[in-house]
Amino acid sequence: LISGAVRHRVATSHHKHLQFAMRFCICCFDGPLATYRRSISRTSNSRGHRSLVDVSPRNGAVEIVDEVPTHQRPRVGSWASPVPYSPLPWATWSRDNSDECEDAIALDADGGASTCEFGFSVLEGSLAHAPAPLASLNSRGECKTADRRRRLRELDLAANLCMQRRPRAQAERLLSQAAGIDFHSEQLLGSPGSLPQPPSLEERERAQRQLITKVIEELPSDGPASNKIAKVPHRLLTLRGKHGQELRRKMLRGAIVVFFTAGYEGKRFIFERAHALGVRVVLIESPDSWSRRLIDEGLIAKFIPIDMSQNSENVYVDALRAIEELRNDPNLGTPDGIATFVELSVQIASRIAETLGLPGPLPEAVDAARDKHRTRAILAAAGLPTPPNHLITGPRDLAAAARKVGFPAVLKPVSGAASLGVKKVDCEEDLVATYEELNNELGSLVVSSGALVKNSSQGPGTPAAGVIGATFLLERYLDGHEVDIDVVMSEGEWQYAAVSDNGPTLEPYFNETWAVSPSLLPRQQQVALKELAIGSVKALGFLDGVFHVECKYTSIGPQLIEVNARMGGGPVYETNRRTWNVDLVEETLLVAVGIPSRPDAPREPNECIANSDINALKSGRLLDDSFLEPLRCREGVVSFSPHVSAGEEVVGPTDGLPTWLVEVVVSRPTPRESLDYLLSLEAEVQARVRLAPSAAGTL
């Protein structure tokens, strides 16, 4: 048959000729067929949140088209796509139709391609199967210049004759019959030729819905989740859209999942959601945990009390023994997965899952994420941006750390949580004093319900002294905008990654203030932050899971703060659910039992959400809760949850780590409006805070 190569250099666009040049020859192009470029916001660089421009479509400030080449699920807006519709990773692309496109085909004045060169080599005996225009070669198998132009015109005429106003399959059939081409020649020269036309997108979706309905009807009502997974074709398990998500949700129903620790009482919604999904939860917690009453409320299937005051090895042994004994429980049986939503429990949960052969992250990946120094080393080895840093195991390391890192810098525990024990330092003397201060502060913390909290006479708690505070990390201070990226990984690739902005932290302690979703940053910055977050998760060795990644877009580009190998706390769940219709509790449970994750996010955000943990600005004793009045029955206030009550002592930023007064979540039409409304409410709340001097006089 005909073999050879076509070389082309192109100047301007003519898509029609390109299609038929591809259809009737074997092509080996020097450049891409079409140019795809990032559609980016042209907003200027800004330094403060007040100067961020809202370029969302609803605001109408800047119109940006954000559409993927497949056109199956195009996105329109200024936000980086939270799901990977693009054929290239971590970006949203658009076709460049400008006259400056360097890789498009041009025609000269008389209809020929001005810069195209064709060369064919014809095997002996094959000329009879080739269309007449293609058989006109000289003695060396080369095309003459006039023949090249004539053949392009003939191909174009044949295309117009056969393709215009005719169904594609019929046109292909007529074209192949007219040329007298057999199957092999047709597939070589005009693939797919006269083959039946593939089903339309609507037809394919209808067939998938019917198949999913049949699969759901045939799924066993009980038994291990692995048995259900084995009965479902993988292409259905990984189907995006509401029908694919409904199938995965049905498969999750009846699964037995062990939760290791419950966290603080504000995480109650996790158990309510798991119960609504039909998951039978077995909870391992301290005997005196608030979560014990969940068994009486019917939200969990079993409560296993374990003494958490033991060392980690003994807790691991006791938990493993208790889980193995579940197989003898007539009401339960062997669990399908292990999950945790508590930072201090991710390491033991990963080890239990691996020991029992259940789905879960590699323990070494979790260990690396929990150790900020190891995280920095792994990122540096992977070629990802890493600020200068130095490990501090005692006072003797302070001088060397100061020389290596420089100032300003940040001192933080290697494996801390919730910004506890994190402080900015400006010079070596400040570093020495801060090291002693933070050592004492961390030594006074307690672990309550799996969370690090300040020691208080209210409620139980295990002293954290000796566990944290011994090892610190000093690293270069990062300027710029801080963001959160909530990531869902499945089968080694990211399936969801949404960026939300964080407000300036209250330095020097870096206490969180506000957040807004979707991000107000320019889209190219969001894409760069997503790339870093996903690359960091992969570099640490994670293949599946839900991650809360904290980054900053600095004056030198994106930089990682930390990777949390679990769903984010506070309003993170509600923010992702309301903004992008992604249920991170559901995705965590799917990963836990080995069902692939394919979150179904909309083209545009459903809602624009802003939230704040309002900090105390002064220290003292709280006289009443009148500061909550501006939040009651207010339009746009989604929820508010007080952190303190009348009579409690609160701390302002001048005296130590500030106390959070109340968590507020609001919703407005655009991200900018949401943030402005939140800040106005915060001002009203602060104006109503009434304090008396502390009982101790000073704090």
C-alpha positions in Angstrom: 0.0 0.0 0.0 1.0 3.6 0.2 3.5 4.6 2.8 5.5 7.7 3.3 5.5 11.0 5.2 4.0 14.4 5.0 6.0 17.4 6.3 4.3 20.7 6.7 5.1 24.2 7.9 2.1 26.3 8.4 1.3 30.0 8.7 -2.4 30.8 9.0 -5.5 28.7 9.6 -7.6 26.7 7.2 -9.1 23.8 9.2 -11.0 22.2 6.3 -7.8 21.5 4.3 -6.0 20.2 7.3 -8.8 17.7 8.0 -8.7 16.1 4.5 -4.9 16.2 4.3 -5.0 14.1 7.5 -7.8 11.9 6.1 -6.0 10.8 2.9 -2.3 10.5 3.9 0.0 9.3 6.6 1.0 12.4 8.5 4.0 13.1 10.6 3.8 16.7 11.6 6.6 18.8 12.9 4.3 20.8 15.1 0.9 20.5 16.8 -2.3 20.5 14.8 -3.7 23.4 16.8 -2.4 25.7 19.4 -3.9 25.6 22.9 -3.1 28.4 25.2 -4.1 29.2 28.7 -6.9 31.6 29.0 -5.7 33.8 31.8 -7.1 36.8 33.7 -5.5 40.1 32.8 -5.8 41.4 36.3 -2.8 43.3 37.7 -0.8 41.9 40.6 -2.2 42.8 43.9 -0.8 42.8 47.4 -3.8 43.0 49.7 -7.2 41.4 49.7 -8.9 44.7 49.3 -7.3 45.1 45.8 -8.3 41.7 44.6 -10.6 42.0 41.6 -13.6 39.7 41.4 -13.6 38.5 37.8 -16.5 36.0 38.2 -19.0 35.9 35.3 -21.8 37.1 37.6 -19.9 40.2 38.5 -19.3 41.1 34.9 -16.0 42.8 35.6 -14.0 40.7 33.1 -15.4 38.2 30.7 -13.1 35.2 30.3 -13.9 32.0 28.3 -12.6 28.9 30.0 -13.5 26.0 27.7 -11.8 22.6 27.3 -11.1 21.2 23.8 -13.4 18.2 24.2 -16.5 20.4 24.6 -18.2 17.6 26.6 -18.1 19.5 29.9 -17.0 23.1 29.0 -16.4 25.5 31.9 -17.1 29.2 31.6 -15.7 31.5 34.2 -12.5 32.9 35.7 -12.0 30.0 38.1 -9.5 27.2 37.5 -11.5 24.0 36.9 -11.7 22.0 40.1 -11.9 18.7 38.1 -9.6 17.5 35.3 -11.5 18.1 32.1 -8.4 19.3 30.3 -6.3 16.9 28.3 -3.3 18.3 30.0 -2.8 18.2 33.7 -3.8 21.0 36.2 -4.9 23.6 33.6 -7.8 24.9 31.7 -7.1 25.5 28.0 -8.8 27.2 25.1 -8.3 27.0 21.3 -6.4 30.0 19.9 -8.2 31.1 16.7 -6.1 34.2 16.2 -4.3 35.1 13.0 -1.1 34.7 14.9 -1.4 31.0 15.3 1.8 29.5 14.0 0.6 26.0 13.4 -2.3 26.5 11.1 -2.5 25.7 7.3 -2.6 28.6 4.8 -3.7 28.8 1.2 -2.1 31.0 -1.3 -3.9 33.1 -3.8 -4.8 30.3 -6.3 -6.0 27.9 -3.6 -2.9 25.9 -3.0 -1.2 25.5 0.3 1.6 28.0 0.2 4.0 26.2 2.5 2.9 22.5 2.4 5.3 19.8 1.1 4.0 16.3 0.3 6.1 13.2 -0.4 4.8 9.7 -1.1 6.6 6.4 -1.8 4.4 3.9 -3.6 5.0 0.1 -3.3 4.9 -2.0 -6.4 1.4 -3.1 -7.3 -0.4 -0.7 -5.1 -1.2 2.1 -7.6 -4.5 0.4 -8.7 -5.9 0.9 -5.2 -4.9 4.5 -4.9 -7.1 7.5 -6.0 -6.0 8.9 -9.3 -4.7 12.2 -7.9 -2.4 10.4 -5.5 -0.9 8.2 -8.3 0.6 11.1 -10.2 4.2 10.9 -9.1 7.4 11.4 -11.0 9.9 8.6 -11.5 11.5 9.2 -8.1 8.1 9.1 -6.3 8.1 12.9 -5.7 5.3 15.4 -6.2 5.7 18.3 -8.6 4.7 21.7 -7.3 1.8 22.1 -9.6 0.5 18.6 -8.8 0.6 19.4 -5.0 -1.7 22.3 -5.5 -4.0 20.4 -7.8 -4.3 17.5 -5.4 -5.2 19.7 -2.5 -8.0 21.3 -4.6 -9.2 17.9 -5.7 -9.3 16.7 -2.1 -11.2 19.8 -1.2 -13.7 19.3 -4.0 -14.2 15.7 -3.1 -14.8 16.7 0.5 -17.4 19.3 -0.4 -19.1 16.9 -2.7 -19.3 14.0 -0.2 -19.6 15.7 3.1 -21.8 18.8 2.5 -25.4 18.2 3.6 -24.9 14.5 4.1 -24.6 12.3 7.2 -21.0 11.5 7.9 -21.3 7.7 7.5 -23.1 8.1 4.1 -20.6 10.6 2.9 -17.7 8.3 3.9 -19.3 5.4 2.1 -19.9 7.4 -1.1 -16.4 8.7 -1.1 -14.8 5.3 -0.6 -17.0 3.7 -3.3 -16.2 6.4 -5.8 -12.5 5.9 -5.2 -12.8 2.1 -5.3 -11.0 1.6 -2.0 -11.0 -1.7 -0.2 -11.0 -2.0 3.6 -7.3 -1.8 4.1 -6.8 1.2 1.8 -9.9 2.9 3.3 -8.6 2.5 6.8 -5.2 3.6 5.8 -6.2 6.6 3.7 -9.6 7.6 5.0 -10.1 6.2 8.5 -12.7 5.6 9.8 -14.2 5.5 6.3 -17.6 3.9 6.0 -17.7 2.4 9.5 -20.9 3.2 11.5 -20.9 6.6 13.1 -20.3 6.5 16.9 -23.3 7.3 19.1 -23.9 10.9 20.0 -23.2 12.1 23.5 -26.9 12.0 24.4 -27.2 8.4 23.1 -24.2 7.3 25.1 -25.4 8.9 28.3 -28.8 7.3 27.9 -27.2 3.9 27.4 -25.0 4.5 30.5 -28.0 5.4 32.6 -29.8 2.3 31.6 -26.7 0.1 32.4 -26.2 1.8 35.8 -29.9 1.2 36.7 -29.5 -2.5 35.8 -26.2 -2.7 37.8 -27.8 -1.1 40.9 -30.7 -3.5 40.7 -28.3 -6.5 40.6 -26.0 -5.3 43.4 -26.1 -7.5 46.5 -27.7 -5.8 49.5 -25.0 -7.0 51.9 -21.5 -8.5 51.9 -18.1 -6.9 51.6 -17.7 -3.8 49.5 -15.0 -5.6 47.5 -17.6 -8.1 46.2 -19.7 -5.2 44.9 -16.7 -3.5 43.2 -15.8 -6.8 41.4 -19.3 -7.0 39.9 -19.3 -3.5 38.4 -17.4 -2.6 35.1 -14.6 -0.2 35.9 -15.8 2.3 33.3 -19.0 2.7 35.2 -17.2 3.0 38.5 -15.2 5.9 37.2 -18.0 7.6 35.3 -18.4 11.3 36.0 -21.7 13.0 36.5 -24.6 12.5 38.8 -25.4 9.0 37.6 -21.9 7.8 38.2 -21.9 9.4 41.6 -25.2 7.8 42.4 -23.8 4.4 41.5 -20.8 4.8 43.8 -23.1 6.0 46.5 -25.3 2.9 46.2 -22.2 0.7 46.4 -21.2 2.4 49.6 -24.4 1.6 51.4 -24.0 -1.1 53.9 -20.2 -0.9 54.1 -18.6 -1.3 57.5 -16.0 1.4 58.2 -13.9 1.8 61.3 -13.4 5.4 62.4 -10.3 5.9 64.5 -11.2 8.7 67.0 -14.0 11.2 66.6 -12.4 14.6 67.0 -14.1 17.5 68.7 -17.8 17.6 69.0 -18.1 20.0 66.0 -17.3 16.9 63.8 -20.7 15.4 64.7 -21.9 16.2 61.1 -19.5 13.6 59.8 -21.3 10.8 61.6 -24.6 12.1 60.6 -23.5 12.1 56.9 -22.1 8.6 57.1 -25.3 7.4 58.6 -27.3 9.0 55.9 -25.1 7.3 53.3 -26.0 3.9 54.9 -22.4 3.3 56.2 -22.2 1.3 59.4 -19.6 3.1 61.5 -17.5 1.4 64.2 -15.9 4.1 66.3 -12.7 3.7 68.3 -12.3 6.4 71.0 -11.5 7.1 74.6 -14.1 5.8 77.1 -15.0 9.3 78.2 -15.4 10.8 74.7 -18.5 12.9 73.8 -19.0 10.5 70.9 -20.0 7.6 73.0 -23.6 8.7 73.0 -23.7 8.4 69.2 -24.4 4.7 69.7 -27.6 5.5 71.7 -28.6 7.9 69.0 -28.3 5.3 66.3 -25.7 7.2 64.3 -23.0 4.5 64.7 -23.1 0.7 64.9 -20.6 0.1 67.6 -18.4 2.0 70.0 -15.0 0.5 71.0 -13.5 2.2 74.1 -9.7 2.2 74.2 -7.5 3.9 76.8 -5.8 6.7 74.8 -3.5 7.6 77.7 -1.3 4.6 76.8 1.6 5.0 74.4 1.0 4.7 70.7 2.2 1.1 70.4 -0.2 -0.1 73.0 -3.1 1.8 71.5 -2.2 0.3 68.1 -2.2 -3.2 69.5 -5.5 -2.8 71.4 -7.2 -1.2 68.3 -5.9 -4.0 66.0 -7.2 -6.7 68.3 -10.6 -5.0 68.6 -11.0 -4.7 64.9 -10.0 -8.3 64.2 -12.6 -9.4 66.7 -15.3 -7.7 64.6 -15.4 -10.7 62.3 -17.0 -12.7 65.1 -19.7 -10.0 65.7 -22.9 -11.4 64.2 -24.3 -7.9 63.6 -21.2 -6.6 61.8 -18.4 -8.7 60.5 -15.1 -7.9 58.8 -14.8 -4.2 58.1 -14.5 -2.8 54.6 -12.2 0.1 55.5 -10.5 2.4 58.0 -11.0 6.2 58.0 -10.2 9.1 60.2 -10.9 12.8 60.1 -8.5 13.7 62.9 -5.0 14.9 62.2 -3.4 13.1 65.2 -4.9 9.8 64.0 -3.8 9.6 60.4 -0.6 7.7 61.1 -2.1 4.9 63.2 -5.1 4.6 60.9 -2.8 4.0 57.9 -0.8 1.3 59.8 -4.0 -0.5 60.8 -5.3 -0.4 57.2 -2.0 -1.8 55.8 -1.8 -4.6 58.5 -5.4 -5.7 57.8 -5.0 -5.5 54.0 -7.6 -2.7 53.7 -7.4 0.3 51.3 -5.4 3.2 52.7 -2.4 5.4 52.2 1.1 4.1 52.7 2.3 4.7 56.3 5.6 6.2 55.1 3.6 8.8 53.0 1.6 9.8 56.0 4.7 10.0 58.2 6.4 12.3 55.6 3.3 14.6 55.5 3.2 14.8 59.3 6.9 15.7 59.5 7.3 19.2 58.0 11.1 18.8 57.7 10.8 15.5 55.7 8.1 17.1 53.6 10.5 19.9 52.6 13.3 17.4 51.8 11.0 15.3 49.6 9.7 18.3 47.7 13.3 19.5 47.1 14.3 16.1 45.8 11.3 16.2 43.4 12.3 19.6 42.1 9.4 21.4 43.7 9.8 24.9 45.3 11.1 24.7 48.8 12.0 27.6 51.1 15.3 27.5 53.1 14.8 25.6 56.3 16.6 24.0 59.2 15.7 21.4 61.8 16.0 22.4 65.5 16.2 19.7 68.1 17.5 21.8 70.9 19.0 25.3 71.8 22.3 24.3 70.3 20.8 24.4 66.8 19.5 27.9 66.9 22.6 29.7 65.7 23.1 27.4 62.7 19.5 27.7 61.8 19.6 31.5 61.9 22.7 31.5 59.6 21.1 29.1 57.1 17.5 30.5 56.9 18.0 34.2 57.6 15.2 36.5 58.7 12.3 37.1 58.8 11.5 33.4 59.5 8.9 31.2 61.0 9.4 28.8 63.9 7.0 25.9 64.0 6.7 22.4 65.5 7.8 19.7 63.0 4.5 17.8 63.5 2.1 20.3 65.0 -1.5 21.1 64.0 -4.0 24.1 63.9 -1.2 26.7 63.9 -0.4 26.0 67.5 3.2 26.8 68.4 3.8 28.7 65.2 5.3 32.2 65.4 7.2 34.7 63.2 10.7 35.7 64.3 12.7 38.8 63.0 16.2 38.3 64.4 18.4 35.8 66.2 17.6 37.3 69.6 13.9 37.0 68.8 14.5 33.3 67.7 16.1 32.4 71.1 13.2 34.0 73.1 10.5 32.5 70.8 12.0 29.0 71.0 11.8 29.1 74.8 8.2 30.6 74.7 6.9 28.0 72.3 8.5 25.1 74.1 6.6 26.2 77.3 3.4 26.8 75.4 3.3 23.4 73.7 4.2 21.7 76.9 1.0 23.1 78.4 -1.3 21.8 75.7 -3.5 18.8 76.1 -5.0 16.3 73.6 -8.8 16.3 73.8 -11.0 14.3 71.4 -8.0 13.8 69.1 -7.3 17.6 68.9 -4.6 19.8 70.4 -6.2 22.4 72.7 -5.1 24.7 75.4 -5.1 23.3 78.9 -8.4 24.1 80.6 -10.2 23.0 83.7 -13.2 22.3 81.5 -13.4 18.8 80.1 -10.9 15.9 79.9 -7.5 16.0 78.2 -4.2 14.2 78.0 -1.0 16.3 78.6 0.9 16.7 75.3 4.2 17.4 77.0 7.0 15.0 75.8 5.1 14.3 72.6 5.4 17.6 70.8 7.5 20.7 71.3 10.9 18.9 71.4 11.6 19.4 67.7 11.0 22.6 65.6 11.5 23.7 62.1 12.8 27.2 61.2 12.0 28.2 57.6 12.1 31.3 55.5 9.0 33.6 56.0 6.7 33.4 53.0 4.9 36.6 51.8 1.9 36.8 49.6 -1.6 35.4 49.5 -2.4 32.2 51.5 -4.8 29.6 50.0 -6.2 26.2 50.8 -6.4 23.6 48.1 -8.8 20.7 48.8 -7.6 17.7 46.8 -9.2 14.3 46.0 -6.8 11.7 44.7 -8.0 8.4 43.2 -6.0 5.7 41.4 -2.8 7.7 41.4 -4.3 10.9 39.8 -6.1 14.0 41.0 -9.9 14.0 40.5 -10.7 17.2 42.3 -8.7 20.3 43.4 -10.5 23.5 44.5 -8.7 26.7 45.5 -10.0 29.0 48.2 -8.4 32.1 49.6 -7.4 32.7 53.2 -7.2 36.1 54.8 -4.0 37.5 56.3 -3.2 35.6 59.5 -2.8 37.4 62.8 0.9 37.6 63.1 3.2 36.8 64.8 1.1 33.7 65.8 -0.5 33.0 62.3 -4.0 32.6 63.7 -6.5 32.1 60.8 -9.0 34.9 60.0 -11.3 34.5 57.0 -11.6 32.4 53.8 -13.5 32.8 50.6 -14.4 30.3 47.8 -14.0 30.4 44.9 -10.6 32.1 44.9 -10.3 35.7 43.9 -6.8 35.3 42.6 -6.1 35.4 38.9 -6.7 32.1 37.3 -3.1 31.5 36.2 -2.1 31.8 39.9 -4.8 29.4 40.9 -3.5 26.9 38.3 0.0 27.2 39.5 -1.1 26.7 43.1 -3.1 23.6 42.1 0.0 22.2 40.3 2.1 22.6 43.4 -0.5 21.1 45.7 -1.1 18.1 43.5 2.6 17.6 42.8 3.4 17.8 46.5 0.7 15.1 47.3 2.2 12.9 44.6 5.8 13.5 45.6 5.0 12.3 49.2 3.8 9.0 47.7 0.0 9.3 48.0 -2.2 7.5 45.4 -5.7 7.9 46.9 -7.3 10.1 49.5 -8.7 13.4 50.5 -6.1 16.1 51.3 -6.2 19.6 52.7 -3.1 21.4 51.3 -2.0 24.9 52.4 0.0 27.1 50.1 1.0 30.7 49.4 1.4 32.5 46.2 4.5 34.6 47.0 6.5 37.2 45.2 8.7 34.3 43.8 5.7 32.0 42.9 3.7 29.3 44.7 5.1 27.8 47.9 3.9 24.9 50.0 3.0 25.4 53.7 1.9 21.9 54.5 0.0 18.8 53.3 -2.7 17.4 55.6 -3.6 13.8 54.7 -7.3 14.1 55.7 -10.3 16.4 55.1 -9.9 19.9 56.4 -11.6 20.9 59.6 -13.9 23.8 60.4 -16.1 25.0 57.5 -14.0 23.2 54.8 -16.6 20.5 54.3 -19.6 22.9 54.0 -17.6 25.2 51.7 -16.8 22.5 49.2 -20.3 21.1 49.3 -22.0 24.4 48.7 -19.5 25.9 46.2 -18.7 22.9 44.1 -21.2 20.2 45.1 -18.4 18.0 46.3 -19.0 16.0 49.5 -15.6 15.4 51.1 -17.0 13.0 53.7 -18.5 10.9 51.0 -15.3 11.0 49.0 -13.3 10.0 52.1 -15.6 7.0 52.7 -15.4 5.9 49.0 -11.6 5.9 49.2 -11.7 4.1 52.5 -13.5 1.1 51.0 -11.6 1.1 47.7 -14.3 2.6 45.4 -12.8 5.1 42.8 -13.6 8.8 43.3 -14.9 11.0 40.5 -16.5 14.0 42.1 -19.1 15.7 40.0 -18.4 19.5 40.1 -20.6 22.0 38.1 -19.3 24.3 35.4 -19.8 27.3 37.7 -19.8 27.5 41.5 -23.3 26.8 43.0 -22.7 29.4 45.7 -19.9 31.8 46.7 -19.0 31.2 50.3 -17.0 33.2 52.8 -16.2 32.1 56.4 -14.4 33.5 59.4 -13.2 32.5 62.8 -13.5 35.9 64.5 -10.5 36.4 66.8 -10.6 38.2 70.1 -8.8 41.5 69.7 -8.2 42.1 73.4 -7.7 39.9 76.5 -10.2 39.7 79.3 -13.3 37.8 80.7 -16.3 37.7 78.4 -19.2 39.3 80.1 -22.1 38.0 77.8 -22.9 36.7 74.4 -24.4 39.8 72.9 -21.7 39.8 70.3 -23.7 37.1 68.5 -26.8 39.3 68.0 -25.6 40.7 64.6 -25.6 37.1 63.2 -29.1 36.1 64.3 -31.7 35.9 61.6 -29.6 37.7 59.0 -30.0 37.1 55.3 -27.0 35.5 53.8 -25.7 34.0 57.1 -25.5 30.3 56.5 -24.4 29.4 60.0 -22.5 30.6 63.0 -21.0 28.5 65.9 -19.7 30.2 69.1 -16.4 29.0 70.4 -16.7 30.7 73.8 -19.5 31.5 76.2 -20.1 34.2 78.8 -17.7 34.1 81.7 -14.7 32.5 79.8 -11.3 34.1 79.6 -10.2 35.1 76.1 -6.8 36.1 74.8 -5.9 38.9 72.4 -3.0 38.9 70.0 -0.8 41.1 72.1 -0.9 38.5 75.0 -0.5 35.2 73.1 -2.3 33.0 70.6 -5.7 34.8 70.0 -8.9 33.1 71.1 -11.5 32.4 68.4 -14.9 33.9 69.4 -17.3 32.5 66.8 -17.2 30.8 63.4 -19.4 32.5 60.7 -20.3 31.2 57.2 -22.0 33.5 54.7 -23.2 33.2 51.1 -23.6 35.9 48.5 -23.8 36.0 44.6 -20.1 36.5 44.0 -16.9 35.8 46.0 -16.1 39.5 46.4 -19.6 40.2 47.7 -19.3 37.3 50.1 -16.1 38.5 51.5 -17.2 42.1 51.9 -20.4 41.0 53.6 -18.4 38.7 56.0 -16.0 41.5 56.9 -18.9 43.9 57.6 -20.5 41.4 59.9 -17.2 40.8 61.7 -17.0 44.6 62.4 -20.5 44.5 63.9 -19.5 41.5 66.1 -16.3 43.1 67.4 -18.2 46.2 68.3 -20.5 44.2 70.6 -17.7 42.2 72.4 -17.8 43.2 76.1 -14.9 42.2 78.3 -14.0 42.6 82.0 -10.4 42.4 83.3 -9.1 38.9 83.6 -9.6 37.2 87.0 -5.8 36.9 87.2 -5.4 40.6 86.4 -3.3 40.0 83.3 -2.9 37.1 80.9 
